[in-house]
Structure formats: structure tokens, C-alpha cells
């Protein structure tokens, strides 16, 4: 039998050589891919740690210079285990901002809308929809409703409906015609109506309300809600509200939120608080007893892979505490 040869090899030998070569190439590429993924993950971890480190440095600096808010608020508003709210001039513009650092387990927002009618016995509508964070679950919702208009007698008032169901009445007494400011404010628990991520308010004037202001009715709905976003609880965030108006206020619906780190893995508290004698305070910490704050972050891009989590600890003394 004659065996064909290819460049000095028999066909079988050539096939074996090619097979071995392919195995070697596959092994090389496989090793290279594993090495690339490992180094890529390590690089992601380095970047995540560096971003968190810079965030802590900024946070410590801002907390250290905390001072009273422009609306007269105490320099600390809230001191929880994974949320801390204070007032500080963080951008050096001479205005005091409301600053909130928090791990995204719950999130609170306030939305405001107004409407008006120029018809006798008219009505107007206000709706809120898609207000929940994707993946968020509503915990509570409240609506604070105010009105103005031709509301000066016992027959001139407004009825409040939500999703077609009557909630109550506003300005049935105690309001004035065309006062030019919000009156009769009422607050309602509207949690059950907002569970579907949508809610519709209808404010309807009685037939005795006419357009003498020149509008007949104006309404304002301040819709506030709290949502559970524990599915996103690895996001450590910063919220900032600048003061507006005179006298100054801090509108919650104007909070600008940024993410400092997507990979914070704290089960232990992020914030711990101590009094002037070094005694640890319980949560929520009594604001006027806080003198020293411990900040503790655990950062890890993926806990299932090495390297292990990275821990960062800082302590900050409040410089502008009032004298006792």
C-alpha cells in the first residue's frame, strides 16, 4: 500500500500534527482569555476602590465644615446607620447646601404640580406616573393639597378625588376669596392609590365658585413618597439641594443625586456617631450630641471573585458645633 506524504509527513501524521497544534492554540488562547478577565476584574476593582476613596475624602471634608442651614436648620438633619444628612457650603459659593449621603436601600422623593380652572364650578387634574425607580417598591405615599380662588363662603369649596374616589373637601371654612396664596392645606395618605406607579388627582369646585380671581380655582399637589430599592442597595449616593427663595428653603424635589460607588457591600453601618466624650450613640443618633463621626465603606466589584473586599475607614470631627 502506498501512503501519501505531505511535505515529508504521511496523511495520518499530518492530521495528528494539526490536531496537536489546534489544541496548543486553544490552550494558549484560553489561558490568555482567563488572564485578561482576571486582570480586567482586578483593574475594575482598583478603579472602584479609587472612586470610593475619593468620594470618602470629599465627604469627610464636607462633613467637617457642616454648618447651620440657610433656613435656620441645625447643621445635621438626620444621622442614621446608612444615611447622613447635613448642611455645608460644598462648592465654596457662599451658599449652604443640604447634602445627603446614603446607601440606596430606601429612597424618598417629593414632586409638585399645579393646575387651575377658569370655569364656574370648574375642576382641574394633576397626575403623577412612572415616579418609582425601576425595581423600586412603594412603601408609602402622601399628598398635600392646597387651593386658592373664589372660596370665601361656606358654599364655595373644593372636593378632592384620587383615581375617581373622593378623599375630602378643602376650604369649606376658613378660606378667603382670591387671597393670592395657598389655603386650606390638607394631607392625605394615598399609598394604596399609588401602588401601580400612577395616580390621578381631580380637584373640583362647587357650582358656587366662579372665575372672579380671574380664575375660579387653583390647586397645588405636593406628592411625597418613599420606595424600597434594596435591589440597588450597592449604590452609595450623594444628594444635593441648593437653597432657593427668600426666606430660603430646600425643595426636596430639586435634589440632584449622583452615584459615588456602585459596589459598596456594607452590612455593617456606614456611619457611626460619638459624643464629645467618645461614647457611641444609638440610631438614629440624637443630632445635638454628635461630635465625631466614623465613616466605614466596604468596596468589592464582585464578592465571588478575588481580590477580596477593600475596607476604608475615616473619622471626622465637626468643626462648627455650637458651644454647650
SEDOVO-641556 format. One line per 3 residues: number of its first residue (from 1); for each residue x negated, y negated, z negated of N, C-alpha, C, O. Coordinates in steps of 0.001 Angstrom, whole numbers. Atoms other than C-alpha are relative to their C-alpha. Layout:
N
NUM = X Y Z X Y Z X Y Z X Y Z | ...
//
This chain:
324
1 = -852 1196 0 0 0 0 -878 -1232 0 -1871 -1316 -723 | 792 1228 -106 -1280 -3412 934 619 -1068 -905 1806 -1365 -767 | -470 1076 885 -940 -6123 -1749 -392 -1350 595 -1549 -1594 938
4 = 294 1331 -501 -623 -9666 -546 -743 -794 -1062 -469 -708 -2260 | 769 850 903 -3085 -12085 -2013 218 -1470 348 319 -1849 1515 | -149 1445 -170 -2649 -15809 -2546 -1179 -658 -681 -1295 -674 -1907
7 = 1190 686 536 -5899 -17703 -2919 -767 899 -967 -1215 444 -2020 | 796 -927 811 -7607 -14643 -4352 800 713 -1057 238 1564 -1747 | -845 -657 993 -4617 -13577 -6588 1022 870 723 1462 549 1827
10 = -1132 -758 -520 -2101 -10862 -5975 1275 -750 -337 1248 -1672 -1154 | -1288 676 252 1565 -11919 -5962 394 94 -1462 851 -885 -2051 | -367 -187 1419 2151 -10461 -9430 -869 -871 -889 -379 -1494 -1831
13 = 910 832 801 -935 -12206 -10815 356 -1471 130 282 -2229 -837 | -382 1404 -202 197 -15479 -9258 1237 -356 -809 1315 -1432 -1403 | -1229 254 770 3640 -15166 -10856 -312 -112 -1481 227 -973 -2176
16 = 365 34 1423 2075 -14424 -14246 -693 -1314 -340 -404 -1924 -1369 | 719 1262 244 -249 -17434 -13967 968 -1169 -42 875 -2030 -917 | -979 1094 -34 2644 -19728 -13010 867 10 -1252 1155 -1044 -1819
19 = -846 -126 1187 4776 -18394 -15884 -724 -524 -1245 -172 -1285 -2040 | 803 460 1148 1960 -18930 -18419 -186 -1506 43 -128 -2184 -983 | 186 1440 -155 1360 -22396 -17000 1251 -765 -430 1171 -1781 -1121
22 = -1254 663 369 5024 -23311 -17374 227 52 -1505 683 -923 -2101 | -125 -90 1455 5055 -22025 -20951 -893 -1015 -697 -483 -1660 -1662 | 938 947 600 1996 -24123 -21750 504 -1429 144 444 -2218 -799
25 = -522 1351 -224 3526 -27232 -20176 1195 -275 -915 1305 -1354 -1497 | -1172 166 873 6793 -26676 -22085 -422 -227 -1442 147 -1066 -2140 | 487 152 1377 4882 -26301 -25348 -599 -1374 -210 -379 -2005 -1243
28 = 625 1335 110 2898 -29474 -24681 1064 -1084 -66 1012 -1973 -915 | -1050 1013 -15 5993 -31483 -23808 858 64 -1257 1267 -968 -1790 | -771 -142 1224 7899 -30037 -26768 -710 -619 -1193 -96 -1317 -2001
31 = 785 574 1096 5106 -30970 -29162 -46 -1515 104 53 -2226 -896 | 48 1447 -211 4860 -34411 -27615 1314 -652 -387 1335 -1735 -973 | -1312 546 334 8603 -34930 -27997 203 -39 -1510 696 -1027 -2055
34 = -114 -28 1462 8535 -33855 -31638 -858 -1094 -617 -419 -1788 -1533 | 898 1029 512 5557 -36134 -32269 579 -1383 230 498 -2260 -630 | -598 1302 -316 7327 -39003 -30528 1161 -306 -940 1262 -1409 -1477
37 = -1141 221 881 10513 -38531 -32543 -439 -290 -1427 129 -1144 -2107 | 503 215 1361 8537 -38300 -35777 -555 -1398 -161 -236 -2096 -1124 | 582 1335 82 6566 -41443 -35073 1069 -1077 176 1011 -2131 -457
40 = -1080 956 -210 9700 -43198 -33812 794 -194 -1278 1121 -1325 -1639 | -732 99 1247 11546 -42382 -37038 -820 -740 -1054 -301 -1595 -1772 | 855 686 966 8568 -43465 -39141 -54 -1495 286 -79 -2317 -629
43 = 19 1419 -356 8479 -46716 -37205 1322 -673 -402 1325 -1787 -926 | -1300 538 410 12215 -47241 -37768 40 -216 -1506 586 -1209 -1988 | 31 134 1456 11638 -46651 -41468 -842 -1204 -411 -461 -1958 -1306
46 = 871 1147 307 8795 -49176 -41537 734 -1312 252 676 -2237 -559 | -745 1216 -348 10966 -51771 -39797 1111 -252 -1014 1302 -1385 -1456 | -1097 141 953 13906 -51113 -42134 -505 -486 -1357 107 -1353 -1980
49 = 575 411 1287 11713 -51451 -45226 -465 -1453 57 -259 -2214 -888 | 495 1371 -127 10129 -54652 -43935 1153 -1000 24 1065 -2066 -586 | -1163 885 -35 13517 -56198 -43177 612 -145 -1393 981 -1245 -1804
52 = -549 47 1356 14783 -55270 -46650 -912 -793 -927 -435 -1546 -1776 | 950 735 839 11611 -56631 -48257 148 -1505 202 190 -2267 -763 | -178 1427 -281 12017 -59984 -46517 1334 -499 -552 1430 -1615 -1061
55 = -1301 380 533 15689 -60010 -47492 -36 -211 -1502 563 -1157 -2013 | 112 136 1454 14835 -59471 -51166 -765 -1269 -361 -384 -1982 -1289 | 779 1205 287 12220 -62227 -51087 865 -1255 148 811 -2161 -684
58 = -893 1140 -208 14772 -64659 -49662 1057 -67 -1095 1328 -1140 -1636 | -1041 -51 1012 17464 -63536 -52095 -518 -459 -1359 138 -1241 -2047 | 580 381 1293 15196 -63893 -55129 -249 -1503 -52 25 -2147 -1064
61 = 255 1442 -49 14176 -67388 -54049 1300 -803 -136 1340 -1809 -844 | -1279 709 51 17802 -68455 -53564 650 116 -1371 1203 -857 -1883 | -588 -190 1329 18974 -66954 -56864 -733 -827 -1036 -115 -1421 -1920
64 = 803 745 968 16116 -68563 -58759 439 -1470 -55 420 -2086 -1121 | -370 1418 -70 17320 -72007 -57597 1513 -215 -84 2003 -1275 304 | -1451 128 125 21028 -71364 -58304 358 -1218 -845 -317 -1534 -1825
67 = -468 1186 724 22931 -74445 -59474 1511 -111 115 2149 667 825 | -1449 163 4 26455 -75683 -60060 503 -318 1408 -141 -1052 2158 | -597 265 -1295 28725 -75700 -57007 477 -1438 108 683 -2110 -903
70 = -452 1377 -203 29827 -78980 -55473 1433 -210 -462 1860 -1348 -656 | -1360 119 533 33366 -78223 -56647 28 98 -1516 1101 178 -2113 | 100 -79 1449 32111 -78053 -60244 -121 1416 -535 -212 1607 -1748
73 = 83 -1396 450 31904 -74245 -60352 -1325 267 -704 -2355 -320 -371 | 1217 -449 669 29411 -72623 -62711 -934 617 1031 -475 1128 2053 | 979 -415 -1010 26197 -71631 -60923 116 1464 413 -366 1836 1483
76 = -293 -1387 -373 27243 -67933 -60973 1515 178 14 2202 -227 -924 | -1445 -235 -108 30715 -66917 -59794 376 1425 -380 1416 1649 -999 | -300 -1398 305 30546 -63126 -60112 -1305 771 -112 -2244 536 648
79 = 1209 -792 219 27981 -60628 -61408 391 1458 -187 651 1900 -1306 | -340 -1411 42 28750 -57012 -60533 -1208 868 268 -2313 358 450 | 1132 -906 -181 26608 -53917 -60058 -526 -23 1439 -1721 168 1663
82 = 430 16 -1396 26543 -54190 -56240 515 -1223 748 593 -1236 1977 | -402 1275 -596 27808 -57713 -55663 -369 -1132 -948 -115 -1060 -2150 | 404 1148 795 26429 -61043 -56847 340 -1263 784 -65 -1414 1936
85 = -437 1238 -658 27960 -64462 -56044 -502 -1181 -817 -332 -1223 -2036 | 572 1158 686 26269 -67754 -56870 7 -1196 943 413 -1089 2100 | 58 1231 -781 25758 -71333 -55666 -1452 -483 68 -2153 -513 -943
88 = 1382 433 -177 22488 -72624 -54223 -134 -737 1326 578 -442 2286 | 311 697 -1253 21127 -75015 -51601 -1009 850 761 -2217 645 648 | 881 -1008 -607 19739 -72205 -49460 -710 -497 1247 -1707 94 1663
91 = 626 483 -1235 18899 -74263 -46369 -655 -1367 -157 -1112 -1957 822 | 710 1236 272 17487 -77372 -48037 617 -1244 600 -83 -2231 826 | -651 1167 -608 20074 -79758 -46562 665 -904 -1027 1347 -1862 -663
94 = -582 822 1051 21126 -81188 -49921 1429 366 -352 2008 -243 -1252 | -1341 -488 305 24491 -79350 -49892 -102 1374 -656 -969 2173 -302 | 49 -1246 755 25217 -76462 -52247 937 1021 635 2147 804 696
97 = -803 -1042 -617 26398 -73290 -50524 438 1049 -1029 -220 1259 -2048 | -430 -1176 765 28398 -70414 -52019 -612 1213 691 -385 1433 1881 | 762 -1104 -585 26245 -67306 -51490 436 1305 -656 557 1395 -1877
100 = -431 -1302 500 27341 -63703 -51819 -884 1094 592 -942 1249 1812 | 743 -1185 -412 25024 -60663 -51670 784 1219 -477 1198 1278 -1635 | -852 -1121 390 26864 -57355 -51651 -250 1219 869 -619 1111 2038
103 = -13 -1249 -746 26839 -53721 -50641 1423 223 474 2367 138 -313 | -1324 -9 -622 29741 -53206 -48274 812 1221 -417 955 2169 355 | -914 -1047 451 31994 -50962 -50355 1437 -508 59 2344 200 497
106 = -1272 675 -214 34891 -53371 -50528 -286 -1350 626 -1367 -1915 460 | 167 1281 -675 35406 -56499 -48517 1284 -793 -162 2375 -246 2 | -1160 868 169 37735 -59429 -49163 -57 -1143 1005 -1116 -1723 1246
109 = -84 1085 -965 38888 -61964 -46626 1255 -821 -256 2229 -335 -830 | -1156 887 69 41254 -64916 -46516 192 -647 1357 -735 -1245 1904 | -334 571 -1298 42980 -66013 -43317 1150 -978 -171 2071 -726 -948
112 = -1015 1044 135 45098 -69150 -42901 565 -386 1355 -175 -581 2319 | -667 486 -1205 47643 -70129 -40280 1156 -918 -383 1720 -811 -1472 | -1122 911 197 50261 -72862 -39943 945 70 1196 547 453 2296
115 = -971 101 -1082 53434 -73269 -37898 1009 -1078 -362 1058 -1518 -1511 | -1013 994 287 56260 -75771 -37584 1155 110 977 1038 703 2049 | -1192 27 -832 59731 -76278 -36174 539 -1429 34 467 -2153 -959
118 = -614 1323 -155 61418 -79422 -34846 1494 113 253 2125 -839 713 | -1420 -220 -210 64899 -77927 -34683 760 -48 -1321 211 273 -2375 | -856 -31 1178 67761 -78341 -37118 194 1448 -429 599 2297 365
121 = -88 -1376 477 67749 -75250 -39285 -928 940 742 -615 2117 919 | 914 -784 -816 64762 -74043 -37290 -847 974 -811 -777 1029 -2039 | 906 -963 632 62213 -71346 -38000 -1289 54 801 -1339 -394 1946
124 = 1260 -197 -712 58625 -70544 -37094 -643 1291 -480 -338 1796 -1561 | 611 -1302 249 56481 -67434 -37001 -1504 -113 -182 -2157 -942 453 | 1448 -127 184 52984 -66582 -38241 -317 1487 -79 307 2217 -848
127 = 360 -1418 11 51350 -63233 -37546 -1505 168 -186 -2301 -673 233 | 1390 -404 157 48095 -61563 -38521 -97 1447 472 736 2276 106 | 172 -1370 -467 46817 -58440 -36772 -1485 298 191 -2299 -610 361
130 = 1378 -459 -186 43622 -56402 -36426 -965 -720 -952 -2080 -1071 -566 | 817 710 974 42269 -58042 -39568 -929 932 -776 -1916 479 -1356 | 843 -944 722 40803 -54872 -41081 -1267 320 777 -1255 374 2007
133 = 1237 -460 -612 37209 -53880 -40413 214 1406 560 828 2234 -114 | -133 -1358 -518 37068 -50814 -38118 -507 1027 -1014 -1655 955 -1453 | 351 -973 1019 37058 -47870 -40518 406 -425 -1397 308 368 -2333
136 = -411 496 1305 38331 -50034 -43384 1403 466 -365 2233 715 509 | -1311 -414 518 41301 -49040 -45569 506 -1093 -932 -186 -1479 -1874 | -556 1090 798 43555 -51717 -47040 228 432 -1442 809 1486 -1700
139 = -237 -262 1413 43555 -51849 -50838 1095 -904 -545 1958 -446 -1294 | -1021 933 473 45648 -54967 -51489 88 -1178 955 -870 -1502 1656 | -194 1173 -850 47108 -57958 -49667 1025 -922 -646 2041 -471 -1174
142 = -890 1002 576 48741 -61180 -50840 163 -1143 982 -749 -1464 1744 | -282 1155 -851 50369 -64091 -49038 466 -1152 -875 1435 -1037 -1626 | -384 1224 691 50502 -67586 -50488 625 -925 1047 -43 -1323 2002
145 = -758 724 -1018 53166 -69577 -48601 448 -1345 -552 1011 -1435 -1643 | -386 1353 356 53734 -73330 -48717 767 -623 1159 602 -211 2307 | -792 639 -1038 56139 -75594 -46819 26 -1514 -206 -360 -2020 -1260
148 = -276 1434 77 56900 -79245 -46082 1063 -308 1043 1242 448 1997 | -1024 384 -965 59695 -81055 -44260 1194 -636 -681 1075 -1238 -1748 | -1242 576 519 63276 -82125 -44830 562 930 -1074 1489 1702 -826
151 = -281 -980 1047 63545 -80305 -48137 356 -684 -1322 -119 -275 -2382 | -229 823 1189 64960 -82844 -50585 1249 289 -789 1462 -341 -1825 | -1199 -287 782 68262 -81332 -51716 127 1499 -222 -615 2289 362
154 = -107 -1413 370 69451 -78030 -53167 444 863 1169 279 2083 1132 | -394 -775 -1174 70859 -77012 -49773 -1086 36 1065 -945 720 2079 | 1095 77 -970 67607 -77780 -47964 -1202 773 -546 -1950 273 -1385
157 = 1116 -825 441 65124 -74978 -48467 -357 970 1119 269 976 2180 | 470 -952 -1011 63291 -72243 -46590 78 1416 -547 -158 1659 -1730 | -18 -1421 341 63722 -68485 -46597 -1209 677 639 -1589 372 1770
160 = 1228 -661 -456 60695 -66230 -46249 291 1465 317 842 2201 -502 | -158 -1386 -425 60758 -62979 -44295 -1366 548 420 -2195 -173 975 | 1202 -666 -485 57975 -60488 -43664 416 1304 672 1085 2147 75
163 = -392 -1159 -814 58378 -57884 -40944 1508 240 -71 1968 1380 -133 | -1459 -86 -21 62101 -58652 -40984 663 145 -1348 1891 131 -1432 | -565 -175 1343 62554 -58193 -44728 -152 -1281 -811 -1232 -1870 -851
166 = 47 1246 762 63429 -61146 -46941 -818 170 -1277 -618 1107 -2049 | 827 -16 1205 60838 -61914 -49623 522 -950 -1066 488 -639 -2256 | -439 975 978 62283 -65001 -51235 327 -1328 641 477 -1432 1858
169 = -358 1346 -440 63079 -68699 -50999 -967 -1012 -575 -1465 -856 -1690 | 940 1046 410 60910 -71801 -51206 699 -1355 68 1461 -1633 994 | -516 1376 66 61852 -75359 -52194 1507 -50 -205 2167 -973 272
172 = -1421 80 338 65326 -74514 -53435 225 -1093 -1037 1338 -1591 -1208 | -25 1135 928 64485 -77105 -56094 -1420 -513 -165 -2388 215 52 | 1302 567 335 61653 -79449 -56980 -814 -513 1165 -1961 -914 965
175 = 734 508 -1160 60648 -80478 -53430 587 -1327 461 1699 -1691 79 | -400 1324 -472 60885 -83842 -51678 45 -38 1523 -681 690 2200 | -68 188 -1448 61862 -84926 -48184 -1300 -578 530 -1815 -1566 6
178 = 1127 553 -761 58908 -85427 -45844 -1119 -508 -901 -1608 -1624 -723 | 1023 431 955 56373 -85565 -48645 -1359 -155 653 -2186 -931 175 | 1283 102 -689 53483 -85096 -46216 -1093 840 -617 -2270 680 -294
181 = 957 -949 579 51819 -82420 -48292 730 1290 -344 1956 1313 -456 | -616 -1299 213 52395 -78757 -49016 724 51 -1343 250 -481 -2347 | -842 -75 1190 55128 -77975 -51539 503 1429 -197 453 2268 702
184 = -724 -1233 307 56845 -75075 -53269 -781 1289 160 -189 2332 438 | 842 -1176 -269 53929 -72652 -53004 452 1234 -790 646 1187 -2005 | -343 -1282 607 54884 -69037 -53665 -987 1054 498 -1424 1015 1648
187 = 930 -1067 -371 52617 -65966 -53681 706 1344 -106 1386 1632 -1091 | -676 -1292 -70 53823 -62505 -52674 -1017 1116 228 -2013 933 928 | 779 -1207 -277 52295 -59028 -52769 563 624 1285 1714 1059 1318
190 = -463 -503 -1302 52508 -57864 -49141 -813 1215 442 -920 1496 1636 | 868 -1134 -324 50256 -54798 -49338 702 1027 880 154 1464 1892 | -701 -1052 -744 52879 -52334 -48103 310 -417 1434 373 428 2327
193 = -309 472 -1345 53689 -54511 -45102 -1249 -40 895 -1148 47 2119 | 1239 195 -769 50039 -54877 -44056 -785 1293 222 -1868 1258 806 | 749 -1253 -96 49024 -51206 -44186 -289 406 1439 -1261 1115 1701
196 = 195 -371 -1408 49381 -50874 -40400 -889 -990 744 -942 -977 1973 | 944 951 -598 46836 -53693 -39816 717 -1086 799 145 -1670 1719 | -774 1041 -668 49573 -56083 -38704 1102 -469 -933 1696 339 -1647
199 = -1057 532 857 52014 -58392 -40496 553 -1270 635 -197 -2091 1163 | -686 1135 -621 54572 -60948 -39298 828 -736 -1040 1665 -137 -1716 | -752 852 913 55917 -63839 -41377 955 -882 806 585 -1444 1836
202 = -985 902 -591 59078 -65729 -40468 484 -947 -1087 991 -508 -2119 | -423 1013 961 59831 -68982 -42285 1185 -722 603 1038 -1431 1599 | -1244 502 -580 63429 -70039 -41689 641 -1037 -900 880 -787 -2082
205 = -661 1073 737 65012 -73336 -42752 1510 215 -11 2058 822 909 | -1465 -44 21 68653 -73568 -43812 557 -979 1027 -163 -1829 1552 | -624 821 -1040 71138 -75233 -41466 42 -1480 -373 306 -2320 488
208 = -52 1399 441 70981 -78444 -43534 -1335 -728 211 -1414 -1943 31 | 1326 583 -231 67296 -79028 -42718 -51 -517 1428 127 248 2376 | 46 571 -1346 66952 -81427 -39783 -1344 -671 254 -2084 -942 -692
211 = 1323 555 -359 63952 -82927 -37895 -109 -1487 -274 -88 -2299 651 | 84 1411 362 63643 -86181 -39789 -1408 -409 -438 -1602 -1513 -947 | 1339 290 552 59916 -85997 -40584 -1119 -419 970 -2098 -956 452
214 = -1091 -362 -924 59896 -85885 -37365 263 1499 111 1263 1878 721 | -270 -1436 -18 59616 -82107 -37771 1011 330 -1088 1201 -433 -2035 | -921 -432 1045 62180 -80215 -39754 -712 826 -1061 -422 719 -2253
217 = 672 -922 925 59863 -77645 -41285 -1421 271 458 -1672 513 1639 | 1369 -463 -214 56157 -76955 -41551 -285 1076 -1037 209 1010 -2163 | 327 -1076 935 54747 -73816 -43142 -1465 376 131 -2056 276 1206
220 = 1381 -488 30 51334 -72523 -44139 -30 1329 -742 523 1453 -1835 | 172 -1309 635 50479 -68893 -44914 -1488 242 -211 -2265 241 744 | 1367 -379 348 47233 -68064 -46724 37 1489 -328 536 1904 -1375
223 = -55 -1459 97 46789 -64335 -46238 -1341 522 -499 -2363 362 169 | 1230 -519 614 44224 -62672 -48523 127 1505 -176 1182 2009 -561 | -62 -1454 148 43331 -59002 -48560 -1370 548 -394 -2408 -76 -176
226 = 1212 -742 366 40795 -56537 -49900 72 1374 640 1100 2047 567 | 38 -1290 -673 39730 -53457 -47957 -1140 854 -528 -2174 346 -960 | 1028 -974 364 37772 -50329 -48804 -782 347 1265 -227 908 2210
229 = 837 -322 -1151 34865 -49995 -46376 -1184 861 -450 -2324 655 -35 | 1057 -862 528 32936 -47302 -48218 -682 811 1093 -1813 1266 920 | 642 -700 -1118 32306 -45608 -44871 -1179 -792 541 -2037 -242 1231
232 = 1097 863 -451 29984 -48559 -44193 -872 -429 -1166 -1531 -1467 -1109 | 603 449 1251 28509 -48639 -47664 -1520 -42 -1 -2127 -338 -1031 | 1452 133 -78 24914 -48524 -46457 -417 -1380 505 -1608 -1664 628
235 = 307 1330 -507 25160 -52082 -45157 -85 -993 -1158 899 -1233 -1858 | 180 1031 1019 23711 -54676 -47524 132 -1345 701 -604 -1641 1642 | -388 1190 -744 25184 -58029 -46552 -178 -1281 -811 -322 -1277 -2034
238 = 79 1339 587 24946 -61735 -47198 1118 -850 592 1268 -928 1811 | -1064 895 -437 27905 -64110 -47030 -263 -1411 -495 -629 -1607 -1653 | 274 1391 343 27552 -67899 -46991 1202 -864 374 1734 -763 1479
241 = -1057 978 -259 30229 -70591 -47297 -542 -1386 -304 -1031 -1638 -1405 | 413 1380 202 29359 -74256 -46828 1165 -807 -571 2318 -537 -237 | -1079 821 556 31320 -76873 -48814 604 -899 1079 -101 -1399 1955
244 = -689 879 -945 33915 -78844 -46869 969 -895 -763 1446 -551 -1844 | -1022 885 541 36184 -81791 -47574 -445 -834 -1175 -1567 -723 -1669 | 224 856 1169 36436 -84321 -50345 1323 -118 -772 2269 -712 -256
247 = 1072 -694 728 36777 -83204 -53049 -399 1301 705 423 1915 1384 | 500 -1170 -731 34612 -80312 -51775 649 1302 -458 953 1485 -1636 | -506 -1339 279 35970 -76778 -51555 -830 998 791 -1616 621 1660
250 = 704 -1076 -689 34621 -73425 -50387 1043 958 595 1380 1958 -38 | -1046 -846 -601 37223 -71907 -47994 -514 1414 267 -1508 1595 970 | 452 -1376 -147 36934 -68122 -48140 44 477 1449 -726 1352 1843
253 = -96 -448 -1387 37988 -67782 -44506 -1106 -569 877 -1177 -262 2067 | 1124 555 -759 34888 -69739 -43456 -1328 658 -392 -2399 143 -71 | 1221 -707 392 32414 -67258 -44920 -672 613 1225 -33 1322 2002
256 = 790 -585 -1083 29679 -66333 -42448 -843 1127 -575 -1665 916 -1467 | 621 -1203 556 28434 -62800 -43050 -1052 542 962 -822 635 2168 | 1071 -637 -771 25172 -61272 -41862 -447 1262 -730 -286 1375 -1946
259 = 472 -1258 578 23693 -57810 -42426 -1502 -94 -230 -2262 -356 703 | 1424 24 336 20338 -57714 -44232 -647 1354 234 -1810 1428 630 | 531 -1346 -225 19903 -53948 -44014 1155 965 236 2178 897 -446
262 = -996 -1024 -287 21886 -51059 -42523 -296 1309 -737 444 2282 -584 | 480 -1281 517 20041 -48434 -44570 -221 -12 -1509 -1119 673 -1997 | 117 18 1456 20492 -49216 -48278 761 1193 -567 1937 1385 -258
265 = -562 -1269 480 21149 -45954 -50153 262 2 -1496 260 1067 -2113 | -159 78 1452 21791 -47175 -53693 1209 763 -508 2337 504 -90 | -1028 -471 914 23793 -45014 -56002 -128 -775 -1309 880 -1194 -1877
268 = 172 876 1155 22238 -46864 -58964 386 -1433 361 509 -1759 1542 | -352 1398 -272 23167 -50551 -59330 -1082 -716 812 -2269 -407 708 | 944 897 -672 21574 -53110 -57052 -393 -1121 -946 -1551 -1537 -985
271 = 244 1112 914 21919 -55832 -59681 196 445 -1449 1170 1120 -1782 | -143 -151 1444 21319 -55626 -63419 -285 -1351 -633 -1072 -2140 -111 | 41 1332 592 21649 -58569 -65787 -425 78 -1468 -85 1018 -2186
274 = 537 36 1356 19929 -59551 -69032 181 -1400 -585 141 -2396 138 | -149 1298 654 20459 -62311 -71580 -1362 -585 -359 -2397 -19 -6 | 1251 699 334 17846 -64714 -72967 -903 821 -903 -2108 580 -969
277 = 790 -847 901 16737 -62068 -75472 -415 1313 654 -993 2181 0 | 381 -1209 -708 16235 -59401 -72818 971 1148 -142 669 2269 269 | -994 -1053 170 19378 -57460 -73715 781 198 1295 1217 -768 1920
280 = -745 -292 -1216 21079 -55701 -70802 1484 -250 -226 2026 80 -1280 | -1406 357 89 24628 -56902 -70102 848 998 788 417 1518 1817 | -925 -913 -669 27612 -54733 -69141 654 -695 1198 612 -1919 1328
283 = -677 522 -1202 29555 -55127 -65863 1489 -200 -264 2082 542 -1047 | 696 1126 -627 30953 -57444 -64858 -639 -856 -1076 -30 -1106 -2116 | 767 694 1028 28342 -59438 -66724 636 -1342 -340 1082 -2057 558
286 = -483 1335 389 29510 -62469 -68734 -927 -1074 563 -2113 -1115 237 | 821 877 -835 28305 -65275 -66500 -937 -897 -798 -2105 -1041 -439 | 790 1001 722 27066 -67769 -69085 -1032 628 -928 -1776 -84 -1603
289 = 1028 -674 799 24960 -65148 -70850 -1160 489 850 -2179 921 311 | 1032 -521 -899 22906 -64198 -67776 -1191 -949 58 -1033 -2146 299 | 1231 772 -91 19299 -65376 -67847 -988 629 980 -1712 -67 1692
292 = 934 -751 -848 17366 -62666 -66000 780 1017 831 1706 1657 334 | -678 -929 -903 18442 -60578 -63000 -1024 956 600 -2080 539 1076 | 816 -1021 -658 16928 -57324 -61771 653 378 1323 1854 641 1381
295 = -485 -385 -1326 17265 -56537 -58065 -707 1291 400 -1936 1359 386 | 563 -1318 -286 16776 -52900 -57021 640 550 1270 1854 747 1324 | -504 -551 -1255 17103 -51551 -53478 -705 1312 341 -1915 1447 161
298 = 536 -1244 -541 16637 -48036 -52104 281 3 1499 1436 -78 1917 | -134 77 -1451 15998 -48017 -48347 -471 1298 634 -1558 1790 333 | 378 -1217 -727 15975 -44954 -46105 843 84 1266 2072 102 1196
301 = -718 -73 -1268 16881 -44747 -42420 808 1286 97 1956 1264 541 | -686 -1291 -62 17782 -41039 -42674 -500 872 -1146 -1624 1372 -1093 | 446 -781 1166 17662 -39194 -46031 -333 1449 323 -979 2119 -483
304 = 272 -1403 -340 17480 -35838 -44207 -1379 203 597 -1788 1341 830 | 1315 -106 -633 14058 -36617 -42725 -1049 -708 -836 -743 -1672 -1538 | 1086 750 650 10680 -37599 -44138 -313 -1247 824 8 -1256 2012
307 = 429 109 1401 9331 -40009 -45267 1175 -234 -938 2292 -517 -506 | -1043 149 994 11269 -40267 -48488 417 -1458 -128 -193 -2358 450 | -541 1342 186 13300 -43272 -49587 -1031 -938 -627 -1914 -520 -1377
310 = 923 1025 485 11492 -46500 -50367 751 -870 -999 1860 -1326 -720 | -642 765 1063 12287 -48364 -53588 -665 -1364 -142 -1889 -1486 -97 | 494 1366 206 11966 -52119 -54108 664 -590 -1231 1884 -524 -1381
313 = -502 576 1247 12330 -53860 -57460 -553 -1413 -156 -1746 -1650 33 | 422 1376 292 12242 -57584 -58256 784 -516 -1199 1911 -88 -1449 | -658 675 1115 13084 -59689 -61301 5 -1497 274 -967 -2042 798
316 = -96 1430 -256 14280 -63279 -61127 634 -703 -1201 1683 -294 -1699 | -524 857 1058 14781 -65896 -63835 745 -1170 614 293 -1749 1602 | -767 1156 -454 17429 -68572 -63346 -624 -1271 -568 -788 -1397 -1782
319 = 709 1199 440 15747 -71985 -63476 922 -1105 -496 522 -1922 -1326 | -860 1155 271 18759 -74275 -63741 1115 307 -988 2204 -261 -898 | -995 -305 1015 20599 -72763 -66690 223 -1205 -907 -734 -1875 -1294
322 = -250 1100 946 22332 -75348 -68884 -523 357 -1385 -548 1524 -1777 | 478 -219 1365 20920 -75782 -72353 1159 412 -902 2257 -139 -822 | -1032 -426 932 22840 -73956 -75050 14 -888 -1244 825 -676 -2145
//
